[in-house]
Amino acid sequence: MNFSRTLVSTAIILGLSTTAFNAQSQNNNEKSAGEQDIETISVFGHKLTVAKHDAAASISQVNDEHIKRNQEAELSNILKELPGVDMAGSVTPLSGQPAIRGLYGERIFVSIDNVKRKTESDGGSNIATINSLGIDPAQLKQVQVLRGADSLTVGSGAVGGSIRLVTKDASDYLNGEEGFGARAQVMHQSVSDSNSFSGSLFALTAQTDTVLHASYVEFSDIDVVPSDDKGDEVGELAKLEKISNDSARTNATIKNTWYFAPDHSLQTKLDWSETESLNQPYGQRLDLALRYPTLSEDYKNDYIELMSSYTYQPTSPLIDLDVQAVFSKKSYDEVTMGYIVNRGNKIAFDKLSDGSNTRTGLRIANLSEFEGVINHKLALEFNFEYEEFEQNEFEEGVSSTFYGKSDSTNFSFAAIDQASFLNDTLLTTAGLRYDVFDRSSNTFDDYDNSDSGELSSELGITYKATDFLNFYAKYAEAFRAPSVQELYKKDEWRCHIGGKICYQEPQPDLKPELSENIEVGFGLDWSNVAFADVFTVKAMYFNNDIENFIDNVPFMYYVDENGNKQLGSPGPNPSNGVPVATHRDYSAKNIGKLESSGVELELHYSLSKFDAYLGYSTIEMDAYGVPNFFLGTIENDKQAYTEAPADKLTLNLNYQVLDSLNVGVQMLAYAEQKRLQEAYLDRGWGTDSYQLYNLNASYQGEGVLSGVGVVVGVDNITNERYLRAPASNATDAGELGRNYKITVSYQF
């Protein structure tokens, strides 16, 4: 595909027809007030809101109707339709995770109902391997994605952006009317032979809002499209048509809001989930599954969370108080089973690794409103968080530890002010946040604590030039404190022919990653005009620099006569005068600097019964200070970052055929991604351009069938083989093949 031609063609289609945000089946004037708020309001701090088209930031939102039409059992598959957002990790269900602007893991902040869901990472891989979000998309009413630095509102971890998920209340199911009811849903997907079952019970009174939700989903073997290249250079992995898989997720949630006095309310929520992925290849690498069929691994996660939030909202404009307490515990097991054959000998690989992360948090926040010469709102927030992490390994009757037992403490205070000037033609959001963090290890107590503090600032400006034209500018800082897993892990083993020693050791001197993000852009917004019910365009250019980027890149060295580590060459003969290395270090390190820049565009348009959504993103990423594995030297020159995503175009079109029937078509088009280092290109890395086409139809019953809902769809209609960047067409498994989906639901 010629990507530029596709973009031009799409623009012509949109010019000749009409389009709207997230393919809504109803016109805005038919929605309830609550539904309109979900579509148009974005949160920037404690209860600070602004209309989406007025926000000086790159923000996308997905609503309940769009989630239903997508028919996905995993959150990541829904988000990859948004500009700048993709999926990282394995194609195996429950293993992928969302990536924003090429960053993922602990560089993305994820919250569910304003409670953080953390991904533990050691800089090279996720600790628990499989996704532990434990969320059923059927229980979500809104997903909000903010791309770019977001430490002002969430603290450490949002150097790439944040994802905020909001689950349904009873008032959402009952449209704000008092009563009770239930909803049941069954979904099937052919590509993974998966079945999902979910149910909700809900009740709404003048004093309480209660929802009980439970779900179970299981996945079997995954259908992929094999490579049609029959050349010798194509590996066996590229010829696979099916990937062995056995995974499942169970989750249960109970959420209650109690309005026990006119100005007081208490919300309590209990979340539990269990996730497992069985008989997976070693390290979840499919190439190792082909090489060592007698070796496999089981992964399991358990997660429990208890949240309680008290709200006090008197008539005074100076007080809107929240006090939130959170306790959560995540436990994981990783079981390695089997053996490999080396020179006729069986080498056992049986091993059990288990660990847990326990987190306790307290948040106190208040919003005050001031009217005068300048109308503004001031949000103040205090956060405390304490985490404990523990890991153990059991192998051949010997108990050991890799990460050990460690803990971390975090304090922060934030002040955010939102103001309007010049008769609301100039809007500003400005704030400061100071975070203090301390990390320590009880296992590797020979190493010092890691403690520091970071100040994050942000300023966003929106200039409303006319009733329909806005200009935006934003500067934001963010940081990511090193995780306890990056700081404290220790291992040593003999690796490679020649007797080299590979090792990892604690790195308590790691510096926090520091990010500076600049965004500028413009927006157009028309409502209820002759040519459209809704027509909005938002285009943003961003530039993001991350200093002290942390990665687990190999570091080749030898020990000189003074006992100091010096850069070395892999050998066997000295290269460019560099002595042969005797050790290989895989510890986490501050490798230097990561730069990224790009453009993101969203267009929403609706007219009568027809609506559509267009999203486009292009990003360029470069790194400095990356060790050269082949020469054993540090490359300080700029080089293409290997994790950079491909340029992407998304188009959703929907038409309301009848009051009860909506049909839609979707296109996802990716440009080629071959902007890589020569060493990668020489080894066949890089992805070609491709397009995917999906169809869906949804029916919502009327009259006696008013509680019945049916959604059918087909993804990847042409059954095309495609690869997510970064990848190698010769060795990597393709993404999912043609997928038939059906969902049946009933609510009363």
N, C-alpha and C positions, 0 to 999 in steps of 0.2 A: 504493500500500500504506500502511495505517496501521501505522507501525513499532511503536508501543506494543502494539497488538493482536497483532502477530506475536510479540513477545517473550512476552506472556502465554500465547498459544496454545502456543508452544514449551515453556514451563514446564509446562503441563498435560500435553503429550505425554510429557515427561520424567518427570513424576510418575506417569503411568499405565504407563509402560514402563520400560526400563532402558538405561543408557548407559555408554561408556568411552573412555579417552584414545586419540586418534589412530586409532581404528577398528582395534584389533588383531585379527588372525584367530586368535590363540591366547590361552588363559588364561595368567596370569602364572606359575602353577605348572608350565606346560609349557615355559617358556622356559629357555634356558641361563642360567647365572650371568652371562655377559657381556652378554646381551641385557637382563637385568634392570638391570644397572648403567647401560646406555645410557638406559633409560627413567627412572631415578630419581635419577641423580647429576648435580649441576651443579658446574662449576668456577668458583672465585672468585679464584684466584691460582695461584701455582705449586703444582700438585697438591693444593690445598685443595678438599675435596669435602664436600657435604652433601646429604642427601636432598631432592629437589625440593620436597616439601610443607613442609620445614623452612626453606627459603630465604626470607629477608626481602627478597625482590625479585620483580619481575614477570618470570618466566622461562617460556618455552615451548620444547618440544623436539619434533622430528619425527624419526621413525626410518625405517629402511630399508623396512619393509613399507608405510608410508604413502606414501613416495616412489614405490614401485613402482605403487601403485594410482592415484596422481595422473597418471602417464604424462606428465610435462612434460619438455621438452627444455631448459628454462631454470629456474634457481633461483628467480627472482623470482615466477614463477607458483605455486610451491609455498608460498612464505612468505605470500602475501597472504591465506591462510585463517586466519592467526593474529590474535588481537585486537591492535589497535594497529599492525599491520603492513600495508602496502599497496605498490603499485607506482607509481613516479613515472616520468615521461618518455614517450616515444613508444610507440604501440601496435605499432610495427614490431618484429619479433623481434630479439633481441640488443641492443635499444636501451634497454629499460626497466631500472630499478634498484630495489632494495628501499628503502622508506621506513618509518621507525619514528616514530610519534607526529608525523607531518607533517614530519619532517626526513630528508634523504637526502644523497647525495654524501659529502663529506669529514666530515660530521657523524655518520656511521655507521662504526664500525670493523668491518671484515670480515677474517677470517683463515681460512686453510685449513691444517689440521694445524699450528696454532699459528704460522703465518707470515702476516704482514699482507699483504693485497691492497688497495692504495690506489687511490682514485678521484681523479685530478687535476682540480681545479676552479678557475676564476678568480672564483668568487663568483656568476656568472650562468649558467654552463653548464659541462658537463664538457668537458675538453680533447679527449679522444679520441672523444667523441660516442657511440660504441657501447660496450657493456658489455665489459669486459676480464677478467671473472672466469675465463673459459676453463675452466669446470668442467662435467663431465658429471654430472647428477644420479644416473646409474646407478652411479657409483663412490662415492657417499656412504653412510655408515652412520648418521650422526647430524648433525642441524642444531640448534644451540642459539641461541635469540634472547633476549638480555637487554635489556629496554626501560628506558630512563632512563640517567642519568649513569653512566659506567663508566671514568673516567680512572684510578681507583686501580689497575686491573689492566692497562690497555692504553695509558695516556698520552693524548696529543693526539688529538682526533677523535671521541671517544665521547660527545659531549654529548647525542646522541639515543639511543644504545644501541650494542650490539655483536652481531655475528652470527658464530658460530664453527662452522666446517664441519670434519667429521672424515671422512676417506676410509677405505675398507675395507682391512684387512690380509688376508694369506693365512689367518690363523686365523679370520677372520670367514666367509670362503667355505667353509672346511673344518671349521667348528664345533670348532676347537681340536685336531683330530686331524692328526697328521703325514701328509704325502702331497703330491700335486700335482694340479692340475686346470685346467680352462678354463671360461669362461662367455662366450656370445655372445648378443647381443640386437639385435632389429630393431624399430623403432617407427615408426608412421605416424600423422600427424594431418591430417585433411581440411581444416581451416579455413585452413591455410597451405600445404597440399599438401607437407608436410615429411616427410622421411625421415631417421631417425637410425639409425646403425650403431655398435655398441660391442662391444668384446671385452676379456677379461681372462685373463691367464695367471698362475697363482699356485702357490707351493710353500712348504711348511712342514716344517722339520726341527727338531731339538733346538737347533741353533745359528743358524738363519736363518729369516726370514719375508720372502718376496719377492713383489711384485705388479707386473705390467706391464699397464697399461690404456691403450687407445687408442679414440678415438671420432671420428665425423664426422656432422654434421647439416647439412642444407640446407633452406632455406625458400623458398617461391615466393610468389606473390601472396596477399594476406590477404583473407578474406571478412569483411565487416562488415555490419551490418543498417542500411539507410538509414532516415532519419526518415520517418514517415508523415504529417507535417505538410506540407501542400501550399501553405501561405501564402507570400506574397512575402518575409516576414521570415526565412525559412529559407534559408540560404546553400547554394551548390552543393556545398560540402564535406559538408554533412549528408545529401546525397542519394546519396553514393557507396555502391556495393555491394561494391566491391573496391578494395584499395589495392595499387598496384604495388610489388613487393618482390623482391629477389634477394640473399639473405644466406646465410652459411654459417659454421660453426665447426669447426675440427679441433683435437684436443688429444691429447697423449700424456703418460703419467706412469709413472715407474718408482720404486718405493719398496722399500727393503730395510732390515731390522733385523737386525743381527748381534750375537748374544750370545757375544762372544769370550772371556769369563771369567765365573766365577760372579757377580761383583758389577758387571760392566761390560757395556755394550752401546753400539752405534753405529747410529744410524738415518740413512740418506741418501736423499734424494728429489730427483728431477729432474722438473720440470714444464715443458711447452711447449704453447703454444696459438697458433692463428692464427684471427682473426675478421675477416670482411669483410661489408660491406653495400653493394651496388652499385646504381647508378642511382636514388639516393634524391633527394627534392626538396631544394632549396637550404635549408640550415639545418635539414633534417628537418621542415620546415613544409609540411603538405599544402596549405594555402591558397596558398602560393607555387608549388606544383606545378601548381595549376589556373591561376594567373595567368601563370606563365612556363613553359610546357611545353617550351621549348627549353633549359632550364637544369637541370642535374642534378649530383649529387656522389657520389663513391665514398669510403667510409671503410674503413680497414684497421688492424688492431692485431696486433702480434706480441708475445708475452710468453714469457720464459724465466726459470726460477727454479731455483736450486740451494740445497738446505738440507742441513746436516749437524748432527746433534745427538748429543752424547756424554752418557751417563747412568752415574752411579756410585751404587750402592745397597748399601752394606755393611750389616752387622747392627746397627750403631750407630743409635739412634733420632735422633741429632743430624745425620745426613748423609743427604740424598737430593738429589744434585747433578746439575744439567743444564748443559751448555755448548752453546749453539746458535749456528751461524754461517750467515748467509743472504746470497746474492747474487741480485739480480733485475734484469732490464732489460725495459722496455716500450717498443716503438717503434710509432709510428702515422703514417699517411699520410692526408691529406684532399685529394682532387683535385676541383676545381670545373671543370665543362666546359659550354660553350654560350654563349649570348648572350641579351640581351633587346632588344626593339625599343622605341625611344623616339623619337617624332616622326618615324618613318620611317627612323631610323638604327639599325644593329645595334651594340650595345655589348657587346664581348667580356668574358666573366667568367672566362676560363681562368686557373686558379691552382693551384699545388701547395703544400701546407703539410705539412711533416713535422717530427717531433720525437721525443724519447726521454727516458725517465726511468730512471736507473740508481740502484739502492739497495744498500748494503752494511750489514749489521747484525750485532751480536754481543750475545747474551743469556747471562748467568750467573745461575743461580737455585739456591737450596737450601731444603729444607724440614726443619725440626727438630721433634720431638715431645717434650713434657715432661709428666711425670706427677707429681702431688703433690696439694696442697690444691686447686689448680685444674689441671685437665687442659686443655692447649692445644697448638696447633700454630703455629709461626712460620715464615712464608715470607719470604725475602729475595731481592730480584731487582735486578740491574743491567742496563741496556740502553744500547747505543750504536748510533746510526744515522747514516749519511751518504748524502745524496741529491744527484744532479746532474740538472738538467733543461735541455734545449736544444731550441729550436724555430727553424725557418727557413721563409720563404715565397719562392716564385718566381713572378713575374708579368710577362708581356711582356718577358722577357729581363732583368728586374731582380730581384736578390736582396735581400730585406729580412727584418726580424725584428719580431715583435710582442711576444712574451714574452722574447726574448733568451735568454741562457745564465745560469743561476743555480744556486745550491747551498744546501743546508741541513744543519746538524749538530744532532743531538739526543742529550742525555745524560739519564738518569733513574735514580733509586734508589727502591725501594719496600719497605716493611715491612708485612706483613699478619698479624694474629694472629687465630686462631679458637679460641674457648674455650667451655667449658660449666660452668655453675654449678648449685647446688641440685639435685644428682642428675639432671643433664641436663634440668631443666625450663626453664632459661634458657640460650639459645645466643647468642653474640655473634660478629660479624666486624667487626674494626676495623683501620684502616690509614692510613698516610700515604705519599704519593709526591711526590717533587720532580723536576720536569722543567726542564731548561735547553735552550733552542733558539736557534739563530743562523741568519739568512737573509741572503744577499748576492747581488748581481748583477754578473756580469762585463761585461754589455753596457751597462747603465745605471749606470755607476760614478760618475756625478755625485750619485747618491742614497745616503744612508747605509744601513748595515746595519740590519736589524731583529733585535734580540735581547732576550730576556727570560727569566724563569723563573716557574714556577707551582707552588704547593703544592696538592695535592688530598688531601682527607680523606674518610673514609667510616666510618659506624657503622651496622651492622645488628643488630637485636635480635629474637629469636624467643622468645616466652613460651608454653610448652606447658602450657596451663591444665588439660587433661585428656589422656587417651590419644588422643583424636580431635580436639581443638580447639586450634588455635594462634592467637596474635595476633602481628602483625608491625609493626615500625616501622623505618624506614631513612632516614638522611640521607646524601647523596652529593654530592660536588662533581665537576665536570668542566670541561675547557677545550678549546678548539681554537685552536691557533696559526695565524696567517694563512699561507696557502700562498704559495710563491714566485710562483705565477701571479697571485694577487691583489695581491701586493706590487709586482711588477715586470712591467708591460706598458705599452706606449706606442704610441699610434696617433692620427692626426688626419686628418679628412676633412671635406669640405664636404657638408652634409646639409640637406635640406628647402628648399623654395622660400623665398627671402628671404635666402639666403646665410649661414645660421647655420653655425658650426663645431662639429662633434661630435668629441669627443676622449676619450682615456683616457691616463692618465699614472701612473707609479709612485707608490705610496702607502706608503712605508716606515714611516710612523707609525701604521699600523693596530694596534689593540690586540687581544689575544686575546679570543675569545668565552669568557665565564665562565658556568658553569651551576651552579645549586643545585637539587637534586631531593629532595623529601620524599615518602615513600610510607608509608601505613599500611593495614592490612587484617587479614583473618582467613582461616583455612583449616580445612576439615573433612577428615578422612581415616579411612575405614573399610576394612578388608581382611578377606576371608573371614568375613563376618557373614551372618546369616540372609537379609538382603534384597539382598546384593550380594557379588560376588567382590572388586570394587574400587569405591569411591565416594569421590571427592575433589572438593572445591570450594575454589577460591582466588579471593578478591575483593580487589582493591587499588585504593585511591584515590591519585592522584599529583598533585603540584603542582611545576611546573618553571619556573624563571626563567632566561633567558639574557640577560646583559648584553653590550653591545658587539656586538650581532648584525651580521654582515657581509653586505652585499648590493650588487648592481650597480644601484641605483636611479638614474634620471635626476636630474641636479642642474642646474637652469637658473640661469645667472648672467650678469652683465655685469662689465666691468672699469672701476672708477671712475678718477677723475683721478689718484689716488695709485698706480694699478697693482694695487689689491687686488680680489679677486673678491667680488661681492655678489650675493645672491639676486635673481633677475629673473623677470619674467613672460614667457610664451611670445609675447605680443603677438597681433595687430599693434599694439594700443593698450594703454597702461599700464592695469593692473588694480589697483584698491585702492591707488593711489599707488605701486605697485611699478614701477620702470623696466622697459622691454622687455629681455629677455635677448638676448645676442648669441652665447652659447655654450651647448652642452649637454654635460654631463660624464657619462660612463658608467663611471667608475672605481669600484672596490670601496671601500665605506665602512662604518664603524661607524655604523649607522643608529639605534641606541638599544637597545631592550629588547623581547624576545619572551617572552610569558607563555603557559603552557599548563597545563591541569588536566583531569582526567577520571577515569574508572573503567574498569578492565579485569577481566573475569571469565572463569574457565575452570572447566568442570565435566567430570569424567571418571567414567564409570560402566560396569561390566560385570557381567553375570550369565550364566553358562553360555555359550551360543553367540552371545549378542547383546551388542553394545557400541556406544558412541557417544561423541561429543565435542561440547561446546557452548562456543563462545567469543563474548564480547561486549565491545565497546569503545565508549566515547563520549569525545570530546575537544573542548575549546574552546580556541581560540588567539587571542591579541590581541597587537598590536604598538604600540610607542610610538616617536615620532621618525622617522616615515616622510616623506620629501619628497613634496609634492603636485605631481605632474607638470603639472597643469593651471594651477596658480597660481604655481608656482615658489617655494613656501614650505615650511617644515618643520612638519609636523603633530605636535605633542607630545601631543595627546589620544589616548586609547586608541581603536584601531580594529581591526576584525576582520581577522585574518591571512588573506590570500587563498589560501594553500597548505594550509589546514586540511582534514583528511580528513573524510569523512562517518561518522556512527555506523554500526556494523557488527555483524551477528549471523551466526555460522557454526554450522551443525549438520551433523555427520557421523553416520550410522547404518550399522552393518554387522551382517550375520548370517552365521554359518558354517553354510551349508546342509548340506554334507557335509564330511568330513575334507579333501577336496581342492578344495572350491568355496566361495567367499565372495562375497556380493553386498552392495552398498552404495548409499546415496543421500546426496547432499549438497545443502545449501541455503546460499547466500550471500545475505543480505538487507542492503541499504544504505538508510539513511534519506536524505531530501533534505538537500542542503547548500546553503542559501541565506543563511547567516549571513555576508554579505559587505558591503563598503562600497557605499553608494548608487550611486557612479559605476560599479561593476561590475554591480550589479543592473539599472541603467538600460540597460546595453548587452547585457542578455540572459544574463548569467553566472549560474551556479547549476545544480545538478543535482537531478532528481526522484528519489524513492525507487524502488527496483526490487529484484527477487528473481531469482536464478539457480538452476536446478536441474540437478544432474548425476547420472548413474548410472554404476556400474562393477561389473564382475564379474571375479574372478580365479580361475584354476584352477592348482593345483600338482599335477603328476602323481604317481602312486604306482607302486610295483613297477617294472616295466621302463620306465615313463614317469616315474620319479621326478625326472629331470633337466629335464623339460619344464615351462615356465611360460607361461601365456597370460593376458593382461589385456585386457579390452575396456571401452570407456567412451563415454559421450556427454555432452559439456558443453553448457550452455545449451540444454537440451532444447526449450524453447519458442521458441528463436531470437529472443530479445528484444533490442531495441536498448537499450543502457545506456551511461552516461558516468561516468568516474571524476572525482571532484571534485579540483581545481577545473576547471570546463569551461563551455562555452556550448553549449546545446542547438541553437542556430541555426547554428553554424559548425564545431564540433568533430566529428571522425569518431567513430563509435561504437566500442566495444570489440568483441572477436571475436564472430562469430556462432556458430551451431550447429557443434560440432566432434566428429566421429567419430574415435575413437582405438583403436588396437590395438597390442599389444606381444607379441612372441613371443621367448622366451629358452630357452636350453638350457645346462645345466651338467653337467660330469662331473668 
